[in-house]
């Protein structure tokens, strides 16, 4: 049984709303992750550029989702009365693809940085005491939680992109049939 256009639009709206919430959790969990020791005083900065990039990717994803939600609500309200504009659907599709690519690169940067640093800390000697090393390892392991939320957001963005493409294809089929 095929889903109606309204069901597809509702699924895309749900994916975008859920993506917005998950990406907000990623940003919140990233900034609530703290270390107890003063590593900057020892000449080490545990705030990695990769983590900053992951937060920027989450912010781009949230902005893209916020911009797409009014379009989805408009399509949901107008879906019974008229065929949606292909221009709106094109913009929605391309925006979803760009947001998905940015989130995927943020996920890669976050997991790669964490994996490399944990590998280094577990297989090389640490210049700090055991307590400080455990604290830093805990910090990087908790960073995986934020990156995991970013991964979930990326999957939801991919789902929204599939919905956008499906709606765009159906709209072009309706235009060709007329």
KOLZABA-578026 format. One record per residue: residue number from 0; x, y, z of N, C-alpha, C in turn. Coordinates in nm, 4 decimals, padded with zeros to 6 digits. Atoms other than C-alpha are relative to their C-alpha. Layout:
REM KOLZABA-578026
  resi        nu        nv        nw       cau       cav       caw        cu        cv        cw
   NUM         X         Y         Z         X         Y         Z         X         Y         Z
...
***
This chain:
REM KOLZABA-578026
  resi        nu        nv        nw       cau       cav       caw        cu        cv        cw
     0   00.0839  -00.1176   00.0000   00.0000   00.0000   00.0000   00.0885   00.1241   00.0000
     1  -00.0802  -00.1213   00.0129   00.1423   00.3329  -00.1058  -00.0463   00.1051   00.1009
     2   00.0318  -00.1073  -00.0936   00.1599   00.6193   00.1389  -00.0424   00.1247  -00.0767
     3   00.0459  -00.1230   00.0634  -00.0175   00.9411   00.0568   00.1072   00.1084   00.0123
     4  -00.0918  -00.1130  -00.0068   00.1646   01.2683  -00.0014  -00.0004   00.0595   00.1405
     5   00.0128  -00.0553  -00.1352   00.0353   01.3909   00.3336   00.0794  -00.0826   00.1017
     6  -00.0757   00.0870  -00.0907   00.1884   01.0900   00.5115   00.1505   00.0203  -00.0181
     7  -00.1415  -00.0257   00.0260   00.5253   01.1526   00.3434   00.0438   00.1339   00.0602
     8  -00.0335  -00.1316  -00.0551   00.5200   01.5201   00.4415   00.0028  -00.0068   00.1522
     9   00.0026   00.0143  -00.1464   00.4244   01.4289   00.7996   00.1234  -00.0759   00.0491
    10  -00.1210   00.0742  -00.0377   00.7104   01.1770   00.8126   00.1232   00.0901  -00.0080
    11  -00.1126  -00.0932   00.0110   00.9541   01.4421   00.6904   00.0003   00.1027   00.1112
    12   00.0112  -00.0965  -00.1095   00.8249   01.6906   00.9465   00.0420  -00.0636   00.1321
    13  -00.0375   00.0705  -00.1231   00.8603   01.4349   01.2247   00.1511  -00.0230   00.0056
    14  -00.1454   00.0212   00.0039   01.2169   01.3526   01.1142   00.0745   00.1299   00.0289
    15  -00.0670  -00.1292  -00.0232   01.3096   01.7220   01.1113  -00.0134   00.0459   00.1452
    16   00.0187  -00.0391  -00.1401   01.1598   01.7891   01.4555   00.0858  -00.0853   00.0930
    17  -00.0825   00.0896  -00.0808   01.3306   01.4852   01.6021   00.1485   00.0308  -00.0194
    18  -00.1387  -00.0353   00.0282   01.6566   01.5830   01.4310   00.0395   00.1264   00.0761
    19  -00.0270  -00.1230  -00.0731   01.6346   01.9292   01.5848   00.0247  -00.0289   00.1480
    20  -00.0155   00.0353  -00.1415   01.5921   01.7794   01.9332   00.1298  -00.0768   00.0253
    21  -00.1205   00.0819  -00.0185   01.8738   01.5263   01.8906   00.1258   00.0855  -00.0169
    22  -00.1174  -00.0854   00.0183   02.1170   01.7871   01.7574   00.0165   00.0982   00.1160
    23  -00.0094  -00.0850  -00.1195   02.0325   02.0150   02.0492   00.0600  -00.0787   00.1166
    24  -00.0601   00.0838  -00.1043   02.1165   01.7250   02.2815   00.1488  -00.0210  -00.0252
    25  -00.1419   00.0153   00.0318   02.4468   01.6791   02.0974   00.0794   00.1225   00.0438
    26  -00.0688  -00.1235  -00.0396   02.5425   02.0425   02.1521   00.0039   00.0120   00.1521
    27   00.0058  -00.0106  -00.1469   02.4302   02.0356   02.5163   00.0955  -00.0993   00.0653
    28  -00.0884   00.0990  -00.0624   02.6162   01.7142   02.5964   00.1464   00.0311  -00.0286
    29  -00.1375  -00.0400   00.0293   02.9285   01.8480   02.4257   00.0475   00.1087   00.0972
    30  -00.0416  -00.1097  -00.0862   02.9336   02.1644   02.6351  -00.0125  -00.0305   00.1493
    31   00.0064   00.0380  -00.1417   02.8427   01.9910   02.9617   00.1143  -00.0939   00.0384
    32  -00.1126   00.0897  -00.0243   03.1458   01.7622   02.9272   00.1205   00.0829   00.0458
    33  -00.1101  -00.0781  -00.0594   03.4181   01.9040   03.1559   00.1049  -00.0933   00.0594
    34  -00.1064   00.0712  -00.0704   03.7491   01.7926   03.3024   00.0229   00.0670   00.1349
    35  -00.0248  -00.0543  -00.1339   03.8466   01.8359   03.6666   00.1368   00.0665   00.0101
    36  -00.1371  -00.0503  -00.0117   04.2150   01.9050   03.6114   00.0230   00.1166  -00.0958
    37  -00.0344  -00.1147   00.0836   04.3706   02.2194   03.4646   00.1083  -00.0435  -00.0993
    38  -00.0953   00.0451   00.1007   04.5288   02.0790   03.1503   00.0585   00.1172  -00.0782
    39  -00.0525  -00.1170   00.0707   04.5664   02.4220   02.9918   00.1185   00.0591   00.0744
    40  -00.1133  -00.0467  -00.0795   04.7952   02.5209   03.2789   00.1237  -00.0850  -00.0217
    41  -00.1122   00.0902   00.0268   05.0106   02.2197   03.1912   00.0440   00.0066  -00.1462
    42  -00.0411  -00.0142   00.1400   05.0327   02.3297   02.8275  -00.0752  -00.0903  -00.0968
    43   00.0773   00.0894   00.0874   04.7675   02.0928   02.6866  -00.1419   00.0533  -00.0108
    44   00.1362  -00.0485   00.0225   04.4416   02.2054   02.5330  -00.0860  -00.1176  -00.0438
    45   00.0848   00.1139   00.0331   04.1769   01.9336   02.5399  -00.1224   00.0400  -00.0826
    46   00.1088  -00.0468   00.0869   03.9310   02.1488   02.3391   00.0479  -00.0116  -00.1448
    47  -00.0509   00.0284   00.1340   03.9932   02.0024   01.9947  -00.0788   00.0743  -00.1074
    48   00.0668  -00.0642   00.1126   03.9151   02.1730   01.6657  -00.1042  -00.0936  -00.0612
    49   00.0967   00.0956   00.0540   03.7385   01.8544   01.5580  -00.1316   00.0069   00.0760
    50   00.1222  -00.0117  -00.0785   03.4923   01.8931   01.8447  -00.0715   00.1314  -00.0317
    51   00.0599  -00.1278   00.0390   03.4374   02.2565   01.7510  -00.0704  -00.0154  -00.1344
    52   00.0624   00.0228   00.1298   03.3683   02.1461   01.3943  -00.1280  -00.0825   00.0149
    53   00.1207   00.0808  -00.0219   03.1202   01.8848   01.5197  -00.1135   00.0856   00.0551
    54   00.1032  -00.0901  -00.0531   02.9350   02.1548   01.7157  -00.0517   00.0919  -00.1105
    55   00.0427  -00.0840   00.1123   02.9313   02.3793   01.4080  -00.0876  -00.0804  -00.0954
    56   00.0825   00.0855   00.0853   02.7964   02.0883   01.2039  -00.1386  -00.0192   00.0603
    57   00.1296   00.0134  -00.0666   02.5215   02.0377   01.4617  -00.0795   00.1293  -00.0121
    58   00.0690  -00.1290   00.0144   02.4402   02.4098   01.4471  -00.0528   00.0185  -00.1417
    59   00.0465  -00.0068   00.1392   02.4189   02.3948   01.0667  -00.1201  -00.0916  -00.0190
    60   00.1134   00.0926   00.0094   02.1910   02.0912   01.0972  -00.1253   00.0553   00.0653
    61   00.1156  -00.0589  -00.0672   01.9676   02.2694   01.3456  -00.0559   00.1170  -00.0806
    62   00.0465  -00.1123   00.0818   01.9526   02.5798   01.1251  -00.0735  -00.0504  -00.1243
    63   00.0674   00.0570   00.1157   01.8668   02.3694   00.8216  -00.1356  -00.0578   00.0354
    64   00.1262   00.0566  -00.0453   01.5977   02.1893   01.0159  -00.1006   00.1095   00.0327
    65   00.0902  -00.1118  -00.0319   01.4543   02.5166   01.1475  -00.0536   00.0677  -00.1255
    66   00.0457  -00.0607   00.1254   01.4373   02.6528   00.7930  -00.0950  -00.0914  -00.0770
    67   00.0827   00.0962   00.0730   01.2736   02.3351   00.6609  -00.1361  -00.0239   00.0663
    68   00.1249   00.0284  -00.0721   01.0029   02.3046   00.9289  -00.1168   00.0833  -00.0535
    69   00.1134  -00.0745   00.0568   00.7858   02.5940   00.7959  -00.0406  -00.0500  -00.1382
    70   00.0317   00.0544   00.1327   00.8110   02.4469   00.4461  -00.0806  -00.1289   00.0146
    71   00.0726   00.1255  -00.0215   00.6982   02.1072   00.5754  -00.1414   00.0256   00.0520
    72   00.1337  -00.0336  -00.0510   00.4087   02.2645   00.7673  -00.0869   00.0541  -00.1136
    73   00.0735  -00.0531   00.1161   00.3065   02.4565   00.4536  -00.0437  -00.1133  -00.0925
    74   00.0348   00.1126   00.0869   00.3190   02.1390   00.2452  -00.1045  -00.0901   00.0634
    75   00.0973   00.0822  -00.0705   00.1232   01.9513   00.5102  -00.1393   00.0626  -00.0068
    76   00.1295  -00.0685   00.0034  -00.1515   02.2145   00.5125  -00.0580   00.0066  -00.1411
    77   00.0457  -00.0183   00.1374  -00.1722   02.2501   00.1335  -00.0009  -00.1284  -00.0825
    78  -00.0186   00.1208   00.0802  -00.1174   01.8892   00.0297  -00.1289  -00.0535  -00.0611
    79   00.1263   00.0509   00.0552  -00.4861   01.8051  -00.0234  -00.0532   00.0893  -00.1116
    80   00.0616  -00.0954   00.0918  -00.5736   02.1194  -00.2173   00.0754   00.0199  -00.1304
    81  -00.0768  -00.0304   00.1199  -00.2885   02.1626  -00.4602   00.1314  -00.0764  -00.0011
    82  -00.1299   00.0622   00.0150   00.0287   02.0101  -00.5955   00.1064   00.1013   00.0419
    83  -00.1011  -00.0955  -00.0452   00.3317   02.1661  -00.4260   00.0920   00.0442  -00.1143
    84  -00.0906  -00.0560   00.0991   00.5683   02.3831  -00.6247   00.1276  -00.0837  -00.0066
    85  -00.1241   00.0764   00.0141   00.8646   02.1957  -00.7669   00.1204   00.0822   00.0433
    86  -00.1098  -00.0851  -00.0467   01.0839   02.4950  -00.6849   00.0210  -00.0147   00.1505
    87  -00.0100   00.0190  -00.1456   01.0060   02.4597  -00.3126   00.0574  -00.1383   00.0305
    88  -00.0485   00.1359  -00.0245   01.0672   02.0858  -00.3302   00.1460  -00.0157  -00.0411
    89  -00.1412   00.0032   00.0392   01.3957   02.1360  -00.5182   00.0879   00.0608   00.1092
    90  -00.0775  -00.0661  -00.1054   01.5222   02.3790  -00.2553   00.0058  -00.0869   00.1255
    91   00.0045   00.0867  -00.1167   01.4124   02.1436   00.0224   00.0915  -00.1213  -00.0180
    92  -00.0834   00.1169   00.0277   01.5857   01.8470  -00.1401   00.1477   00.0347   00.0090
    93  -00.1416  -00.0377  -00.0008   01.9153   02.0268  -00.1968   00.0461   00.0412   00.1402
    94  -00.0357  -00.0384  -00.1368   01.9120   02.1759   00.1540   00.0183  -00.1239   00.0874
    95  -00.0132   00.1230  -00.0781   01.8560   01.8308   00.3046   00.1285  -00.0745  -00.0344
    96  -00.1228   00.0684   00.0411   02.1441   01.6861   00.1026   00.1230   00.0700   00.0577
    97  -00.1134  -00.0753  -00.0549   02.3819   01.9642   00.2107   00.0100  -00.0209   00.1510
    98  -00.0010   00.0191  -00.1455   02.2809   01.9325   00.5775   00.0476  -00.1408   00.0345
    99  -00.0433   00.1373  -00.0254   02.3287   01.5543   00.5633   00.1502  -00.0140  -00.0196
   100  -00.1447   00.0079   00.0249   02.6775   01.5933   00.4138   00.0793   00.0702   00.1101
   101  -00.0700  -00.0721  -00.1079   02.7801   01.8509   00.6765  -00.0044  -00.0810   00.1291
   102   00.0103   00.0808  -00.1224   02.6496   01.6321   00.9593   00.0873  -00.1254  -00.0091
   103  -00.0844   00.1189   00.0168   02.8278   01.3260   00.8163   00.1471   00.0345   00.0213
   104  -00.1400  -00.0380  -00.0212   03.1576   01.5134   00.8093   00.0262   00.0334   00.1471
   105  -00.0144  -00.0265  -00.1428   03.1003   01.6316   01.1675   00.0095  -00.1286   00.0812
   106  -00.0061   00.1307  -00.0667   03.0373   01.2729   01.2772   00.1374  -00.0623  -00.0201
   107  -00.1323   00.0552   00.0279   03.3567   01.1611   01.1072   00.1089   00.0700   00.0783
   108  -00.1014  -00.0754  -00.0742   03.5603   01.4393   01.2661  -00.0054  -00.0316   00.1491
   109   00.0136   00.0269  -00.1429   03.4210   01.3722   01.6142   00.0484  -00.1382   00.0396
   110  -00.0417   00.1362  -00.0343   03.4680   00.9961   01.6141   00.1485  -00.0228  -00.0293
   111  -00.1413   00.0196   00.0340   03.8094   01.0126   01.4440   00.0913   00.0620   00.1057
   112  -00.0836  -00.0656  -00.1007   03.9527   01.2626   01.6908  -00.0021  -00.0760   00.1320
   113   00.0113   00.0722  -00.1261   03.8218   01.0727   01.9903   00.0726  -00.1339  -00.0066
   114  -00.0648   00.1308   00.0148   03.9392   00.7364   01.8606   00.1512   00.0101  -00.0012
   115  -00.1455  -00.0171   00.0061   04.2874   00.8605   01.7801   00.0580   00.0374   00.1363
   116  -00.0527  -00.0434  -00.1291   04.3340   01.0340   02.1144  -00.0089  -00.1098   00.1057
   117   00.0099   00.1097  -00.0964   04.2048   00.7405   02.3175   00.1026  -00.1080  -00.0296
   118  -00.1014   00.0989   00.0367   04.4314   00.5058   02.1237   00.1378   00.0463   00.0475
   119  -00.1284  -00.0544  -00.0424   04.7274   00.7333   02.1916   00.0148  -00.0072   00.1514
   120  -00.0086  -00.0021  -00.1460   04.6468   00.7643   02.5604   00.0100  -00.1403   00.0604
   121  -00.0037   00.1355  -00.0539   04.6022   00.3897   02.6084   00.1275  -00.0741  -00.0389
   122  -00.1165   00.0738   00.0484   04.9101   00.2814   02.4100   00.1313   00.0772   00.0126
   123  -00.1221  -00.0778  -00.0200   05.1578   00.5591   02.4854   00.0050   00.0452   00.1455
   124  -00.0090  -00.0446  -00.1394   05.2866   00.6884   02.8117  -00.0582   00.1407   00.0128
   125   00.0637  -00.1283  -00.0254   05.0988   00.9811   02.9590   00.0900   00.0865   00.0871
   126  -00.0858  -00.0868  -00.0829   05.2853   01.2841   03.0989  -00.0661   00.0402   00.1317
   127   00.0702  -00.0400  -00.1216   05.0251   01.3205   03.3767  -00.0135  -00.1173   00.0957
   128   00.0262   00.1028  -00.1000   04.9409   01.1316   03.6919  -00.1162  -00.0869  -00.0477
   129   00.1061   00.0926   00.0401   04.7007   00.8394   03.6717  -00.1386   00.0625   00.0114
   130   00.1314  -00.0633  -00.0169   04.4062   01.0433   03.8041  -00.0293   00.0967  -00.1141
   131   00.0189  -00.0956   00.1096   04.4562   01.3124   03.5434  -00.0215  -00.0727  -00.1318
   132   00.0170   00.0771   00.1228   04.4892   01.0548   03.2675  -00.1391  -00.0623  -00.0043
   133   00.1353   00.0567  -00.0050   04.1680   00.8826   03.3810  -00.1050   00.1070  -00.0274
   134   00.0929  -00.1103   00.0226   03.9925   01.2192   03.3845  -00.0054   00.0371  -00.1483
   135  -00.0043  -00.0343   00.1421   04.1061   01.2951   03.0308  -00.0627  -00.1099  -00.0859
   136   00.0633   00.1109   00.0726   04.0063   00.9489   02.9074  -00.1513   00.0053   00.0153
   137   00.1440  -00.0120  -00.0236   03.6645   00.9964   03.0663  -00.0590   00.1138  -00.0839
   138   00.0443  -00.1137   00.0809   03.6331   01.3343   02.8925  -00.0170  -00.0418  -00.1461
   139   00.0072   00.0392   00.1409   03.7080   01.1835   02.5510  -00.1056  -00.1083  -00.0236
   140   00.1057   00.1008   00.0152   03.4760   00.8859   02.6087  -00.1382   00.0654   00.0025
   141   00.1276  -00.0719  -00.0031   03.1941   01.1245   02.6991  -00.0212   00.0807  -00.1278
   142   00.0128  -00.0703   00.1277   03.2677   01.3125   02.3786  -00.0631  -00.0911  -00.1051
   143   00.0649   00.0939   00.0917   03.1592   00.9973   02.1964  -00.1519   00.0043   00.0125
   144   00.1448  -00.0101  -00.0185   02.8113   01.0454   02.3448  -00.0553   00.1141  -00.0842
   145   00.0435  -00.1141   00.0811   02.7790   01.3886   02.1856   00.0097  -00.0321  -00.1484
   146  -00.0150   00.0367   00.1406   02.9106   01.2518   01.8580  -00.1028  -00.1057  -00.0398
   147   00.1061   00.0973   00.0272   02.6625   00.9632   01.8841  -00.1333   00.0687  -00.0271
   148   00.1203  -00.0788   00.0282   02.3784   01.2156   01.9070   00.0090   00.0657  -00.1370
   149  -00.0205  -00.0589   00.1320   02.5273   01.3846   01.6022  -00.0234  -00.1044  -00.1095
   150   00.0226   00.1089   00.0956   02.5228   01.0482   01.4221  -00.1498  -00.0273  -00.0172
   151   00.1453   00.0200   00.0082   02.1547   00.9995   01.5072  -00.0644   00.1138  -00.0787
   152   00.0500  -00.1143   00.0760   02.0861   01.3507   01.3774   00.0293  -00.0121  -00.1486
   153  -00.0353   00.0192   00.1402   02.2679   01.2667   01.0553  -00.0907  -00.1043  -00.0657
   154   00.0906   00.1021   00.0537   02.0567   00.9530   01.0066  -00.1405   00.0582  -00.0192
   155   00.1306  -00.0649   00.0147   01.7394   01.1556   01.0665   00.0007   00.0991  -00.1162
   156  -00.0125  -00.0908   00.1133   01.8642   01.4145   00.8179  -00.0037  -00.0778  -00.1312
   157   00.0049   00.0861   00.1183   01.9165   01.1343   00.5678  -00.1430  -00.0446  -00.0276
   158   00.1414   00.0364   00.0163   01.5576   01.0203   00.6284  -00.0803   00.1171  -00.0567
   159   00.0684  -00.1189   00.0518   01.4348   01.3769   00.5700   00.0374   00.0240  -00.1461
   160  -00.0421  -00.0162   00.1396   01.6388   01.3891   00.2480  -00.0715  -00.1005  -00.0900
   161   00.0727   00.1006   00.0779   01.4779   01.0654   00.1286  -00.1450   00.0439  -00.0201
   162   00.1377  -00.0498   00.0107   01.1344   01.2125   00.2018  -00.0070   00.1142  -00.1011
   163  -00.0009  -00.1131   00.0936   01.2243   01.5319   00.0130   00.0132  -00.0469  -00.1443
   164  -00.0184   00.0524   00.1358   01.3453   01.3376  -00.2884  -00.1260  -00.0711  -00.0466
   165   00.1240   00.0721   00.0347   01.0348   01.1180  -00.2827  -00.1117   00.0985  -00.0358
   166   00.1023  -00.1011   00.0302   00.8059   01.4223  -00.2700   00.0296   00.0717  -00.1307
   167  -00.0381  -00.0679   00.1245   01.0015   01.5887  -00.5502  -00.0292  -00.0874  -00.1207
   168   00.0266   00.0923   00.1108   00.9743   01.2812  -00.7724  -00.1499  -00.0115  -00.0249
   169   00.1456   00.0084   00.0166   00.6020   01.2526  -00.7062  -00.0561   00.1280  -00.0605
   170   00.0475  -00.1271   00.0563   00.5528   01.6221  -00.7862   00.0331   00.0091  -00.1474
   171  -00.0344  -00.0045   00.1428   00.7385   01.5885  -01.1158  -00.0829  -00.1003  -00.0794
   172   00.0888   00.0951   00.0677   00.5303   01.2803  -01.2019  -00.1383   00.0596  -00.0195
   173   00.1306  -00.0648   00.0122   00.2123   01.4799  -01.1320   00.0009   00.1066  -00.1079
   174  -00.0106  -00.1041   00.1024   00.3330   01.7637  -01.3553   00.0066  -00.0626  -00.1383
   175  -00.0110   00.0671   00.1294   00.4234   01.5224  -01.6370  -00.1329  -00.0596  -00.0446
   176   00.1279   00.0613   00.0341   00.0813   01.3538  -01.6198  -00.1035   00.1036  -00.0423
   177   00.1007  -00.1028   00.0279  -00.1100   01.6820  -01.6458   00.0062   00.0510  -00.1417
***
